Amino acid sequence: MLWKQSKGSLVLPFAIWAGLPALALLAAGCADIMGEGLHQDVAQFRQDLNALTLSVHRARGDTEAVLGQIDRRNREQAADSSRQQGALSGRLDTLTAELSRLSARVEELSQRVEALNRQIAARPATAPGAAPPGSAPVVTPSPPSSGDGPTPEQAYQAAYLDFTKGNFPLAVSGFREFVRRFPDSPLADKAQYWVGESYFSLARASAGAGQTDKATREREQAVQEFRKVVLNYPRGEKVPTAIYKEALTLLELRQTRLARQRLQYLLDNFPQSEEAPLAKERLAAISG
């Protein structure tokens, strides 16, 4: 029997009592081994966590550096695009101004040729001292009018000369006076057109000088003057050109919707005009 009764109590056998210290030591050893293993696991976990944190920080730093480089490149590209756009806009403005001057010069020469042709046609076929047939005609200037002021051609040419010289305020006064005095002249629509061109050129000059408000007012006045060509001289030669320049002025005023309408009106009503291809190209650019 494992148990024996002694004085009414149960007593563990001696072997079991002798083995208890050993069991306690074994349990303590197991606990130490388990505690040391757990400590090592925790230390390894902390080491892995530190390594992962360091990797995350490095990755974040690399990402921020790459994003910074991309942002700098984007800003540089935007600045380059802005500079290129500004240079192209300036070049376009220069070409437009040069085209206006050349157009004015051509118009002046055309008017001179017309005046000379009229003088030649008005000469008698035979007159004392006339040049023999086949010889080059001798053109003599027409005598000045007696007390009635300049002829329509002379008044037009005087205002036109002011425009070609860049005296735009004088050109405005001269052309307006021409329209007032000679409203039925074949040159009336052209005179009205050059009033608009004069204000357009004044606006360019004011904008170049940094006078933004003045340039805006002059552009708005140019729009009104170009519109008068269409309203007052619907069959005039300058109507398509006036519509096109009105649209360009509206674009400079940032009134894109109205500019698009005027360009479309030009294409619909004057498809064969010289300005039609330009209007179509400009309309495609602002609609795209």
ZARONU-96010 format. One record per residue: x, y, z of N, C-alpha, C in turn; residue in three letters. Coordinates in steps of 0.1 Angstrom, whole numbers. Example, Ala and Ser with C-alpha at 12.3 -4.5 7.8 and 13.67 -1.06 7.14 Angstrom:
<rs>
     npx     npy     npz    capx    capy    capz     cpx     cpy     cpz   mike
     132     -57      78     123     -45      78     132     -33      78    ala
     128     -22      71     137     -11      71     129       0      79    ser
</rs>
This chain:
<rs>
     npx     npy     npz    capx    capy    capz     cpx     cpy     cpz   mike
       8     -12       0       0       0       0       9      12       0    met
       5      23      -9      12      35      -9       9      44       3    leu
      -2      42       8      -5      50      20      -6      41      32    trp
      -2      46      44      -4      39      56      -9      49      67    lys
     -18      43      75     -24      51      86     -15      52      98    gln
     -12      64     102      -4      66     114     -11      76     123    ser
     -16      71     134     -23      80     144     -34      87     137    lys
     -42      80     129     -54      87     123     -51      96     112    gly
     -39      97     106     -36     106      95     -29      99      84    ser
     -30     105      72     -24      99      60     -10     105      58    leu
       0      97      55      14     101      54      19      97      40    val
      25     106      33      31     103      20      43      94      22    leu
      45      86      13      57      77      14      70      86      13    pro
      80      81      19      93      88      19      98      91       6    phe
      96      82      -4     102      84     -17      96      96     -24    ala
      83      98     -21      76     110     -28      81     122     -21    ile
      82     122      -8      88     134      -1     102     137      -6    trp
     109     127      -8     123     129     -13     124     135     -27    ala
     113     132     -35     114     136     -49     108     150     -51    gly
     101     156     -41      95     169     -43     106     180     -46    leu
     117     180     -39     127     191     -42     132     190     -57    pro
     133     177     -61     138     176     -75     128     181     -85    ala
     115     178     -82     105     183     -91     104     198     -91    leu
     106     204     -79     106     218     -78     118     224     -86    ala
     129     218     -85     141     223     -93     138     221    -108    leu
     132     210    -112     129     208    -126     120     218    -131    leu
     109     221    -123     100     231    -127     106     244    -129    ala
     115     248    -119     122     261    -119     131     261    -131    ala
     137     250    -135     146     250    -146     138     252    -159    gly
     127     245    -160     118     247    -172     113     261    -173    cys
     110     267    -161     105     281    -162     116     290    -166    ala
     129     287    -161     140     296    -166     142     294    -181    asp
     142     282    -186     144     280    -200     133     287    -208    ile
     121     285    -204     110     292    -211     111     307    -210    met
     115     312    -199     116     327    -197     127     332    -206    gly
     139     324    -207     150     329    -215     146     328    -230    glu
     139     318    -234     134     317    -248     125     328    -251    gly
     116     331    -242     106     342    -245     114     356    -246    leu
     124     357    -237     132     370    -237     139     371    -251    his
     144     360    -255     151     360    -268     141     363    -280    gln
     129     358    -279     119     360    -289     115     375    -289    asp
     113     381    -277     110     395    -276     121     404    -281    val
     134     400    -278     145     408    -283     146     407    -298    ala
     143     395    -304     144     393    -318     132     401    -325    gln
     121     401    -318     109     409    -324     113     424    -324    phe
     119     428    -313     122     442    -312     133     446    -323    arg
     142     437    -325     152     439    -335     146     440    -349    gln
     137     430    -352     130     430    -365     121     443    -366    asp
     115     447    -355     107     459    -356     115     471    -359    leu
     127     472    -352     136     483    -354     140     484    -369    asn
     144     472    -374     148     471    -388     137     475    -397    ala
     125     471    -395     114     474    -403     111     489    -403    leu
     112     495    -390     110     510    -389     120     517    -397    thr
     133     513    -396     143     519    -403     141     519    -418    leu
     136     507    -423     133     505    -437     122     515    -442    ser
     112     516    -433     101     525    -436     106     539    -437    val
     114     543    -428     119     557    -428     128     559    -440    his
     136     549    -444     144     551    -456     135     552    -468    arg
     125     543    -469     116     543    -480     109     556    -481    ala
     105     561    -470      98     574    -470     107     585    -474    arg
     119     585    -470     129     595    -474     132     594    -489    gly
     133     582    -494     135     581    -508     123     585    -516    asp
     111     582    -511      99     586    -518      98     601    -519    thr
     101     608    -507     100     622    -507     110     629    -516    glu
     122     623    -517     132     628    -525     128     627    -540    ala
     122     615    -544     118     614    -558     106     623    -561    val
      97     625    -551      86     634    -553      91     648    -555    leu
     101     651    -546     106     665    -547     113     667    -561    gly
     120     657    -566     126     659    -579     115     660    -590    gln
     105     652    -589      94     653    -599      87     667    -598    ile
      85     672    -586      79     685    -584      88     696    -590    asp
     101     695    -588     110     705    -593     110     705    -608    arg
     110     692    -614     110     691    -628      97     697    -634    arg
      86     694    -627      73     700    -632      73     715    -632    asn
      78     720    -621      79     735    -620      88     741    -630    arg
      99     734    -633     109     739    -643     102     738    -657    glu
      95     727    -659      89     725    -672      78     736    -674    gln
      70     738    -663      60     748    -664      65     762    -666    ala
      77     765    -660      83     778    -662      88     779    -676    ala
      94     768    -681      99     769    -695      87     770    -705    asp
      76     763    -702      65     765    -711      59     779    -711    ser
      59     785    -698      54     798    -697      63     808    -704    ser
      76     806    -703      86     815    -710      84     814    -725    arg
      83     801    -730      81     799    -744      68     805    -749    gln
      58     803    -741      45     809    -745      45     824    -746    gln
      52     830    -736      54     844    -736      62     849    -748    gly
      73     842    -751      81     846    -763      73     845    -776    ala
      65     834    -777      57     832    -789      46     843    -790    leu
      40     846    -778      30     857    -778      36     870    -782    ser
      48     873    -777      54     885    -781      58     886    -795    gly
      62     874    -800      66     874    -815      53     875    -823    arg
      42     869    -819      29     871    -826      25     885    -826    leu
      26     892    -814      22     906    -814      31     914    -823    asp
      44     911    -824      53     919    -833      49     917    -847    thr
      46     904    -850      42     901    -864      29     907    -868    leu
      20     907    -858       7     914    -861       8     929    -863    thr
      16     935    -855      19     949    -857      26     952    -870    ala
      35     944    -874      42     945    -886      33     943    -898    glu
      24     933    -896      14     931    -907       5     943    -909    leu
       1     949    -898      -8     961    -898      -1     972    -906    ser
      12     974    -903      20     985    -909      21     982    -924    arg
      24     969    -927      25     966    -942      12     967    -949    leu
       1     963    -942     -12     965    -948     -15     979    -951    ser
     -11     988    -941     -13    1002    -942      -5    1007    -954    ala
       7    1003    -955      15    1007    -967      10    1003    -980    arg
       5     991    -981      -1     986    -993     -13     994    -996    val
     -22     997    -986     -34    1004    -988     -30    1018    -994    glu
     -20    1024    -988     -16    1038    -992     -11    1037   -1007    glu
      -3    1028   -1010       1    1027   -1024     -10    1024   -1034    leu
     -20    1016   -1029     -31    1013   -1038     -39    1025   -1040    ser
     -41    1033   -1030     -49    1046   -1032     -41    1056   -1041    gln
     -28    1056   -1040     -21    1065   -1049     -22    1060   -1063    arg
     -22    1047   -1066     -23    1042   -1079     -37    1045   -1085    val
     -47    1043   -1076     -61    1047   -1081     -62    1062   -1084    glu
     -56    1070   -1076     -56    1085   -1079     -49    1088   -1092    ala
     -38    1081   -1094     -30    1084   -1107     -38    1079   -1119    leu
     -45    1067   -1117     -53    1062   -1128     -64    1071   -1131    asn
     -70    1077   -1121     -81    1086   -1124     -76    1099   -1130    arg
     -65    1103   -1127     -59    1115   -1133     -56    1113   -1148    gln
     -50    1101   -1150     -47    1097   -1164     -60    1096   -1172    ile
     -70    1090   -1167     -82    1088   -1174     -89    1101   -1177    ala
     -87    1111   -1168     -94    1124   -1170     -86    1133   -1180    ala
     -74    1129   -1184     -67    1138   -1193     -73    1137   -1207    arg
     -74    1148   -1215     -79    1147   -1228     -70    1139   -1237    pro
     -77    1133   -1247     -69    1124   -1256     -58    1131   -1264    ala
     -61    1144   -1269     -51    1151   -1276     -51    1165   -1270    thr
     -40    1171   -1268     -38    1184   -1262     -25    1190   -1267    ala
     -25    1203   -1268     -12    1209   -1272      -1    1205   -1263    pro
      10    1200   -1270      21    1196   -1262      20    1182   -1256    gly
       9    1175   -1260       7    1161   -1254      18    1152   -1259    ala
      21    1142   -1251      31    1132   -1255      26    1124   -1267    ala
      34    1120   -1276      30    1112   -1288      25    1099   -1283    pro
      16    1093   -1292      10    1080   -1288      21    1070   -1286    pro
      19    1061   -1276      29    1050   -1273      39    1054   -1263    gly
      41    1067   -1261      51    1072   -1251      45    1071   -1237    ser
      54    1071   -1227      49    1070   -1213      41    1082   -1209    ala
      30    1081   -1203      22    1092   -1199      29    1101   -1189    pro
      27    1113   -1190      33    1123   -1180      21    1126   -1170    val
      23    1123   -1157      13    1125   -1147      16    1138   -1140    val
       6    1147   -1141       8    1160   -1134      -2    1160   -1122    thr
       2    1166   -1111      -7    1166   -1099     -19    1174   -1102    pro
     -30    1170   -1096     -42    1178   -1098     -41    1191   -1090    ser
     -47    1201   -1095     -46    1214   -1088     -54    1214   -1075    pro
     -49    1221   -1065     -57    1221   -1052     -70    1227   -1054    pro
     -79    1222   -1045     -93    1227   -1045     -93    1242   -1041    ser
    -102    1249   -1046    -103    1264   -1043    -112    1267   -1031    ser
    -106    1267   -1019    -113    1271   -1007    -122    1261   -1001    gly
    -125    1249   -1007    -134    1240   -1002    -126    1229    -994    asp
    -114    1230    -991    -106    1221    -983    -101    1209    -992    gly
     -95    1199    -986     -89    1189    -994    -100    1180   -1000    pro
     -96    1173   -1011    -105    1163   -1017    -106    1151   -1008    thr
    -116    1142   -1010    -117    1130   -1002    -104    1122   -1003    pro
     -98    1121   -1014     -85    1113   -1015     -74    1119   -1007    glu
     -73    1133   -1008     -63    1139   -1000     -65    1138    -985    gln
     -78    1139    -981     -81    1138    -966     -78    1124    -962    ala
     -81    1114    -970     -79    1100    -966     -64    1098    -965    tyr
     -56    1102    -975     -42    1100    -975     -35    1107    -964    gln
     -40    1118    -960     -34    1125    -948     -35    1117    -936    ala
     -47    1112    -933     -50    1104    -921     -42    1091    -922    ala
     -41    1086    -934     -34    1073    -936     -19    1075    -933    tyr
     -14    1086    -937       0    1089    -935       3    1090    -920    leu
      -6    1096    -912      -5    1096    -898      -5    1082    -892    asp
     -13    1073    -897     -14    1060    -892       0    1052    -895    phe
       5    1053    -907      17    1046    -910      29    1052    -902    thr
      28    1064    -898      39    1070    -890      38    1067    -875    lys
      27    1060    -871      24    1057    -857      18    1068    -849    gly
      13    1078    -856       6    1089    -850      -9    1085    -849    asn
     -12    1076    -840     -25    1070    -840     -36    1079    -835    phe
     -34    1088    -825     -44    1098    -822     -48    1107    -833    pro
     -38    1112    -841     -40    1120    -852     -48    1112    -863    leu
     -44    1100    -865     -51    1092    -875     -65    1090    -871    ala
     -68    1088    -858     -82    1086    -854     -90    1099    -858    val
     -84    1111    -854     -91    1123    -857     -93    1125    -872    ser
     -83    1122    -880     -84    1124    -895     -94    1115    -901    gly
     -94    1102    -897    -103    1093    -903    -118    1096    -899    phe
    -119    1100    -886    -133    1103    -882    -138    1115    -889    arg
    -129    1125    -891    -133    1137    -899    -137    1133    -913    glu
    -129    1124    -919    -132    1119    -932    -146    1113    -933    phe
    -149    1104    -923    -162    1097    -923    -173    1107    -921    val
    -171    1118    -913    -181    1128    -911    -184    1136    -924    arg
    -173    1140    -931    -174    1149    -943    -178    1141    -955    arg
    -173    1128    -956    -176    1121    -969    -182    1107    -966    phe
    -194    1107    -960    -200    1094    -956    -203    1085    -968    pro
    -205    1091    -980    -209    1083    -992    -197    1080   -1000    asp
    -185    1083    -996    -173    1080   -1004    -170    1065   -1004    ser
    -165    1060   -1015    -161    1046   -1016    -150    1043   -1005    pro
    -143    1053   -1000    -133    1051    -990    -138    1051    -976    leu
    -151    1054    -974    -157    1056    -961    -155    1043    -952    ala
    -158    1031    -957    -157    1019    -949    -142    1017    -945    asp
    -133    1020    -954    -119    1018    -951    -114    1028    -940    lys
    -119    1041    -941    -116    1050    -931    -121    1046    -917    ala
    -133    1041    -917    -139    1036    -904    -131    1024    -899    gln
    -126    1015    -908    -118    1004    -904    -105    1009    -897    tyr
     -99    1019    -903     -86    1023    -898     -88    1031    -884    trp
     -99    1036    -882    -102    1041    -868    -100    1029    -858    val
    -107    1018    -861    -105    1006    -852     -91    1001    -851    gly
     -84    1001    -863     -70     997    -862     -61    1006    -854    glu
     -64    1019    -854     -57    1029    -847     -59    1026    -832    ser
     -71    1024    -827     -73    1021    -813     -67    1007    -809    tyr
     -67     998    -819     -61     985    -816     -46     987    -814    phe
     -39     995    -822     -25     998    -821     -22    1006    -808    ser
     -31    1015    -805     -29    1022    -792     -30    1013    -780    leu
     -39    1003    -781     -40     994    -770     -27     985    -768    ala
     -22     981    -779      -9     974    -779       2     982    -773    arg
       3     995    -776      13    1003    -771      11    1005    -756    ala
      -2    1007    -752      -5    1009    -737      -1     997    -729    ser
      -5     985    -735      -2     973    -728      13     971    -727    ala
      21     974    -737      35     973    -736      41     982    -726    gly
      35     993    -724      40    1003    -714      34    1000    -699    ala
      27     989    -698      22     985    -685       9     992    -681    gly
       3     999    -690      -9    1007    -687     -21     998    -690    gln
     -24     988    -681     -34     978    -683     -48     984    -685    thr
     -52     992    -676     -66     998    -677     -68    1006    -689    asp
     -58    1014    -693     -59    1022    -705     -60    1013    -718    lys
     -52    1002    -717     -52     993    -729     -66     986    -730    ala
     -72     983    -718     -85     977    -719     -95     986    -725    thr
     -95     999    -721    -104    1008    -726    -102    1010    -741    arg
     -90    1010    -746     -87    1012    -760     -91    1000    -768    glu
     -90     988    -762     -95     976    -769    -110     976    -770    arg
    -117     980    -759    -131     981    -760    -136     991    -771    glu
    -129    1002    -772    -132    1012    -782    -129    1006    -796    gln
    -118     998    -797    -115     992    -810    -126     983    -815    ala
    -132     975    -805    -143     966    -808    -155     974    -814    val
    -158     985    -807    -169     993    -812    -167     999    -826    gln
    -154    1003    -829    -151    1009    -842    -152     998    -853    glu
    -147     987    -850    -147     976    -860    -162     972    -862    phe
    -170     972    -852    -184     968    -854    -191     978    -863    arg
    -187     991    -862    -193    1001    -870    -191     999    -885    lys
    -180     993    -889    -177     989    -903    -188     980    -908    val
    -192     970    -900    -202     960    -904    -216     966    -904    val
    -219     975    -894    -232     980    -893    -234     991    -903    leu
    -225    1000    -905    -227    1012    -914    -223    1009    -928    asn
    -215     999    -931    -210     996    -945    -211     981    -947    tyr
    -223     975    -947    -223     960    -948    -218     955    -961    pro
    -217     963    -971    -212     958    -984    -198     963    -986    arg
    -191     969    -977    -178     974    -978    -167     963    -979    gly
    -156     967    -986    -146     957    -988    -139     953    -975    glu
    -139     962    -965    -132     959    -952    -141     952    -942    lys
    -153     948    -945    -161     941    -936    -155     928    -930    val
    -151     919    -939    -145     906    -934    -133     909    -925    pro
    -124     918    -929    -112     922    -921    -116     928    -908    thr
    -127     936    -908    -131     942    -895    -137     932    -886    ala
    -144     922    -891    -149     911    -882    -138     903    -876    ile
    -128     900    -884    -117     892    -879    -109     900    -868    tyr
    -106     913    -871     -99     920    -861    -107     923    -848    lys
    -120     924    -850    -129     925    -838    -128     912    -830    glu
    -128     901    -836    -126     888    -828    -113     887    -821    ala
    -102     892    -828     -89     892    -821     -89     901    -809    leu
     -95     912    -811     -96     922    -800    -104     916    -788    thr
    -115     909    -791    -123     903    -781    -115     892    -773    leu
    -106     885    -781     -98     875    -774     -88     882    -764    leu
     -83     893    -768     -74     900    -759     -81     905    -747    glu
     -94     908    -749    -102     912    -737    -107     900    -729    leu
    -103     888    -733    -107     875    -727    -122     873    -728    arg
    -128     878    -738    -143     875    -741    -143     864    -752    gln
    -140     852    -748    -138     841    -757    -151     837    -764    thr
    -162     837    -757    -174     833    -763    -179     843    -774    arg
    -178     856    -772    -181     865    -782    -171     864    -794    leu
    -159     862    -791    -149     861    -802    -152     849    -810    ala
    -156     838    -804    -160     826    -811    -172     828    -820    arg
    -181     836    -815    -193     839    -823    -190     847    -836    gln
    -181     857    -834    -177     866    -845    -169     858    -855    arg
    -161     849    -851    -153     841    -861    -162     832    -869    leu
    -172     826    -862    -182     817    -869    -190     825    -878    gln
    -194     838    -874    -201     846    -883    -193     850    -896    tyr
    -181     852    -894    -172     854    -906    -172     842    -915    leu
    -170     830    -909    -170     818    -918    -183     816    -925    leu
    -194     819    -918    -207     816    -924    -211     826    -935    asp
    -206     838    -933    -211     849    -943    -200     853    -953    asn
    -188     850    -950    -177     854    -959    -167     842    -961    phe
    -172     831    -965    -163     819    -966    -152     820    -976    pro
    -153     829    -986    -143     831    -996    -134     842    -994    gln
    -135     849    -982    -126     860    -979    -112     855    -976    ser
    -103     864    -976     -89     861    -973     -88     858    -958    glu
     -97     864    -950     -96     861    -935    -103     848    -931    glu
    -110     842    -940    -117     829    -936    -108     818    -931    ala
     -97     815    -938     -88     805    -933     -82     809    -920    pro
     -78     821    -918     -73     826    -905     -84     824    -894    leu
     -96     827    -897    -107     826    -888    -109     812    -884    ala
    -108     803    -894    -110     789    -891    -100     783    -882    lys
     -87     787    -885     -76     782    -877     -77     788    -863    glu
     -80     800    -861     -82     806    -848     -93     800    -840    arg
    -104     797    -847    -116     791    -841    -113     777    -836    leu
    -105     770    -844    -101     756    -839     -92     757    -827    ala
     -84     767    -827     -74     768    -815     -82     771    -802    ala
     -91     781    -803     -98     784    -790    -109     774    -786    ile
    -114     766    -796    -124     756    -793    -118     743    -788    ser
    -105     741    -791     -98     729    -787     -94     730    -773    gly
</rs>
